């Protein structure tokens, strides 16, 4: 009985404490993408790290169809945070095919250099060699699939007519289609991207872009950038691969509280080493890259506050 009375007394004291003295946990939902893709891998790792670094935050991940679903989920405040590929973010901000969005950048998470992967014995060595062939472009709502449309357009091709497009239910279906010979190539992007890893471990090979092709595409679509995937980034990759791509982001709904965005950015930064230990491509998730990849007015005010505090 004595212990019960003591416990009740302690509870009473806690309840009388001011709100600021009590640890309150903020629950947030982070939209990722389909199973087998890079966004799901990154989102789960980032949520684990943020939750461990800042116990006042509780981020739960939500599997989605990818960037093109995450944007309306954020716009309608169905989720708090979402992983969005750079081309999809560009269209949302610019109001291309949709009302212009005021979503805010929490972090630039990693660059997405786009390229094709083929079986080791494939006769294809260029994009031209793939025309008229079945190509697994990814899921219909993936930002990577949308990026392919812009890149092919920059080269003078129509993604859906100059190739035989194969769209996937989930990104993880792509490697088996390549290895079984059901498609000539699988399109994707990134370093450490799961789909590429599986094919390269089975003696796959990358098809990138010529210097002239990169110049042609980036001149027409200036939000796309020249990128390089360094040799050895994947098992069985002896040479650098010249590619074209964009940054991917953690975006927040426009009305996410400044103080919450501040805490998320701070936890990501403080947990950087742990995040890289879980996922090598997260080495690019830095304050420097966030500041360089987005204009100030696109970055969440709470994140800007943190960036300025640490000297950016």
PyMOL commands that set and color helices and strands:
alter all, ss='L'
color gray80, all
select helices_A, chain A and resi 2-16+19-21+38-53+67-75+86-94+128-130+143-154+171-179+194-201+211-220+258-270+272-278+280-284+287-293+296-298+301-309
alter helices_A, ss='H'
color red, helices_A
select strands_A, chain A and resi 26-31+57-62+81-84+104-118+134-139+164-168+185-189+205-207+225-229+241-252
alter strands_A, ss='S'
color yellow, strands_A
deselect
rebuild
show_as cartoon
